[in-house]
């Protein structure tokens, strides 16, 4: 069984180590820690998954979704919890970048829709995280309006 909880300031080093092992680079994690979730084992609180939302005014960008072990159901649950968090934070929409067909289908199951790069909000386009995605071939942007997400 897994526990999903909101990250706390005492978790920063634990998160950074976990992301480094997965070779994921995150700048400014402390600034958006309130939008970061951890998935841990119930037995020993070992960190097995993370997901974060980098906030940009009323929209957010899904970041750092890493699962060291788990099922498709675990992935779906982790994303759903991030969407609930975004709704609690009164965000209008969440955006993400996917690079393969499997991920595309997974996000579509949750209600995400593909979006043309030209239609991405300007504030997101200024983000270093988004700019780096523009350079990835076969990357697709998707979004989900929060008004369709249940609390």
N, C-alpha and C positions, 0 to 999 in steps of 0.2 A: 504494500500500500504506500502511496505517496502523499506528501503534504505540499500544498502550494501556499506560499505566503509572500507578503510584500517585503522587499529588501529593506534593511535598516543600515544605518551608517556603519555599524560594526561588521557588516557583511562585505564591505568594499574590497578588502584584500582577498577574501574567499572567492568572490566573483571574478576579480582580476586574474587570479591563479587559474580558475576554471576556464575562462575565456582564452587565456594564453595557451593552455594545453590544447585547446581546440583551434589554435592559431587564428583567433578572431581578435582584431584590434578595435578597441573602443576608447574614444577620446571623450572626456567630460562626463564620465559615468556618474560622478558625484552630483552633478547638476541635475540629472534626471532620475536619481535613485528612487524617488517617490513613485516612479512609473515602471519599476522593475520588479519582476516576480521570480521567485526561486522555487524549483521543484526539488524536494528532498525526500530521502527514504524515511519512513516512519520510525524504523528501528534505531538508527544512529545519526539521523539528520545529515547524512552524506548528500552533498549537492550533486544532483544528476541532470538538472535542466535549468535553463534560464530563458527568459524572454523579457524584452524591454520595449518601451514606447518612448521614443525621443519626441518631446512635445515642441510644437511650433504654433504658438497661440492656441487656436481652437482645433488644430489638426495634429495628428501624430504619425510617426514613422516607426513601424515595427523593426526592432533591431535585436541582435544578439540572441536569436532563437537557437539554442544549442540543447541537444538531448543526448547524453552519453549512452544511455540505454533506455529502452522503452518501446512502446507499441505505437501504432498509428493512433489508437485511441488516446494515448498519453499526449501525443502531439496536438491532436484536436482539442483536448481538454485544456492544455496549456494556452493555446491560442484563444479559446473561448474565455478563459479567465482574464487574459490581457484585454480582450474586448470589453468585458464587464468592468474592469478597472478604468478603461478609457471612458466608458459611459458614466461611471461614478465621478470622474474628473470633469464631466460636462464637455467632453470633446465632441466636435461635429462629425469627424471622419477619421479613419485610420488608413494609412497607405502602406504598401509593402512592395518589395521587389522579389520576383521569383525568376529562377533561371532554368527550371526544367518542367517538363510536362506533368510529372507526378505532383510537384508542388502546386502548379497551376490548378490542377483538378482538386487538390486538397483544399485550397483556399476558396475555390468556387463552391465547394460543398458547404462552406461556412457562410456563404453569401457575398463574398468578395466578387467584384466585377473588374474586368480589364479596363484600363484607362490609357488613352494616348498620352505620350510624353508631353505634348503641347497643352494638355488639359490639367496637368499637375499644378497645384497652387504655387504661385511665385515664391512664397516663403519657404517651401520645401526645396525648390530648385536651387536656392542659395546654400543649402546645407551641404557640408563636406560629404556626409554619408550618401546623399542623393547624387552629388556630382560624381562620386566614385562609381556608382551604379551605371551612370550614363556611359561609362567606358567599357562596361561588360557586354560582350556580344550575347545575343539571345536572351537578354534580360527583359522581363515584362513587368510593368507596374500595374498594381491592382489597388482597389480601395473598397472600403465598406462604410456607408453612412451609418452613424450611430443610431439613427431613428429606427433602424430595423433590428437592433440588437436588444435582446431581453436582458433585464437586470438580473 
